[in-house]
Amino acid sequence: MSYSFIKFNDEIVDSKIMMELTDLARLLMKKREVTVSVRKYSYYDPVENTFNLSFFWKHRTDITEREGFRYDLLTRYPSAFINDYSQYGSMKDKGVLAQQIFLSLEYYRNRRAAFNSRPLISSFVEKGDAIRVREYSRNAASDAEAFIRSFNIAILERSESMHAFDADFPLVSTSTKDSIRMTSDIISTLSPRISLNTTFQIHDMPFNEISAFNKTTPFRKDAASLEEHIENEEEATHSVDTKTDRDAEDANVLGETGDNASRKSAHGRQNDHNDDVSDYYEGFGRNAGDNQFEDRGRINQHATLNVLRPKIKLSQYKDYQNIYESYNYVAQKVIGDITQILNYKMNAYQTRRTSGKLMKNPAGPLMENSHKLFVKKNTESKEIDAVFTIIIDQSFSMTEHLAGCRNGAIILNNILRSLHIPHRIISYHEDTFEVIKNHYPNNIYEHMDFDRSRYYYPVSLMDLEASGDNRDGLIIRNEMENLVQRSEKDKFIIMFSDGLPSAEQYNQSGIIDTHEAVQEARRSGIQVINMFIDQDNEENTLAAIRNIYDTDTVIVHSAEEIAFALPNLLKRVLTKVLM
């Protein structure tokens, strides 16, 4: 298994671990679109639907990074079910000490719900609890900090109350509303005894964002029924969609049930989304398009797709013809080899059949007392039942590579068109100059569509220019939706890129999102092949690319190699389809 790495605030995190944790979070929280990130503190962000894991677990010798991150998930995952976030706005203007007490009470309530729901978690978190207790036992800079530390040690020791400053303080709340009331009582008890001023934090929560969100889209307020849901969820049977063996093991250990194999795929049905994506044609005005794709995932929820058909300039035909003729001999060799295979299959005979034309010399079957005395000529089609989509990353980092990718796409068109194989050629980028808050426009330039691909040439490729960023997962899903509607048996995506996905609010999660998009395509019967230009890339980047595309990664060291690597790749792919 190859490994990849993601940078979080200049820290390197193994993306294989992040994908495992994403699966585990979705399994535990029953939230298909929840994402996992790494921050200073661990908490579930309900506004962003993101589970944040703590940097505290990195660079330690007493516990592995994977175990530490999993500890955060196992002790906090009930947040999505039992926390009444509609009440959280009342805490946004409180002091740090009050907020820390409130979040500590909510954290304890989460731990208790997790233990009640899955008792085995209790033993899983003992190692992490011991490490946290040692951390909280350090000397405090003030009485308020000492109280927060002692309060959380008592929580980790699973006490029901704590004695401090000549007073007893309860630890167990029954709801978010109860946690708010208990926080007020604790502050009232502490105020005459100690100074309440402190900046020390153990927990965190975006109170301002939650409060603002509540004003427009209130959270559910049925916290009591949600808490009952987490306590009774073991009675239900769930299907678990995971990508790793480790998560399947976690599912069994934590009490998950269900047959993942019985889960029916939603792919292949007619897309019923009703979005606002439109099809643009430069030079011809704005036209209503038929692009029905919509990525409802949180990561791409603010991304939009504009499909444009670039204008073709007459001056470009001569340049296109020069490139076409320069590599025509390479294309013709592949066309000839594949045609030869097709002709052989069409002219081959099947012998010893029970029906058909009588064999010229049936002595062998007769001597064996066999009734299979007939032969039949194969009736293979002259056309290959396949379809291709070629995707070119057009982001700024591809500036020096676009000419090589363009030449490769021209060769592909030559081969596929000659073999009567429908194909689509696009380039894409996120328009960084038009990005604003909650609006990330992405442009797809359609140089060739499926219908025209048997007769025309993608001359508009001559105008390729690098611009913007690359939101790879979004584009792969869009092209996957186009392909699943087609009737061909074998479907392929060939993607040209030179690095990892990177776009607005996409740097941390882009690798995981692209990996998941590739997996979704494969589950839909689409093979995604990455033609990766490895020029001055770090080993971590190469490992990440291999992790995203697995064995379907073709690495070239310069864009000039593409023109010679692609025909061999296509020949192998088509030969496999035919044989």
HELIX and SHEET records of a PDB file:
HELIX    1   1 SER A   15  MET A   29  1                                  15    
HELIX    2   2 PHE A   55  TRP A   57  5                                   3    
HELIX    3   3 GLU A   65  ARG A   76  1                                  12    
HELIX    4   4 SER A   79  ILE A   82  1                                   4    
HELIX    5   5 TYR A   85  MET A   91  5                                   7    
HELIX    6   6 VAL A   96  SER A  117  1                                  22    
HELIX    7   7 ILE A  121  PHE A  124  1                                   4    
HELIX    8   8 GLU A  126  TYR A  136  1                                  11    
HELIX    9   9 ASP A  143  LEU A  156  1                                  14    
HELIX   10  10 THR A  176  LEU A  190  1                                  15    
HELIX   11  11 PHE A  207  THR A  216  1                                  10    
HELIX   12  12 ALA A  223  ASN A  232  1                                  10    
HELIX   13  13 GLU A  233  GLU A  235  5                                   3    
HELIX   14  14 ASP A  245  VAL A  253  1                                   9    
HELIX   15  15 ASN A  260  SER A  262  5                                   3    
HELIX   16  16 ARG A  298  ASN A  300  5                                   3    
HELIX   17  17 GLN A  316  SER A  326  1                                  11    
HELIX   18  18 ASN A  328  ASN A  347  1                                  20    
HELIX   19  19 ALA A  363  MET A  367  1                                   5    
HELIX   20  20 PHE A  396  MET A  398  5                                   3    
HELIX   21  21 LEU A  402  SER A  418  1                                  17    
HELIX   22  22 VAL A  459  ASP A  463  5                                   5    
HELIX   23  23 ASP A  472  VAL A  484  1                                  13    
HELIX   24  24 GLY A  510  ARG A  523  1                                  14    
HELIX   25  25 GLU A  539  TYR A  549  1                                  11    
HELIX   26  26 ALA A  559  GLU A  561  5                                   3    
HELIX   27  27 ILE A  562  LEU A  578  1                                  17    
SHEET    1   A 2 PHE A   5  PHE A   8  0                                        
SHEET    2   A 2 GLU A  11  ASP A  14 -1                                        
SHEET    1   B 3 THR A  35  ARG A  39  0                                        
SHEET    2   B 3 THR A  50  SER A  54  1                                        
SHEET    3   B 3 TYR A  43  ASP A  45 -1                                        
SHEET    1   C 2 SER A 161  ALA A 164  0                                        
SHEET    2   C 2 ALA A 167  PRO A 170 -1                                        
SHEET    1   D 9 ARG A 286  ASN A 287  0                                        
SHEET    2   D 9 ASP A 279  TYR A 281 -1                                        
SHEET    3   D 9 ALA A 303  ARG A 309  1                                        
SHEET    4   D 9 TYR A 440  MET A 448  1                                        
SHEET    5   D 9 HIS A 423  GLU A 430 -1                                        
SHEET    6   D 9 ALA A 386  ASP A 393  1                                        
SHEET    7   D 9 ASP A 490  SER A 497  1                                        
SHEET    8   D 9 ILE A 526  ILE A 533  1                                        
SHEET    9   D 9 THR A 553  VAL A 556  1                                        
SHEET    1   E 3 TYR A 349  ARG A 353  0                                        
SHEET    2   E 3 PHE A 374  LYS A 377 -1                                        
SHEET    3   E 3 LYS A 357  LEU A 358 -1                                        
END                                                                             
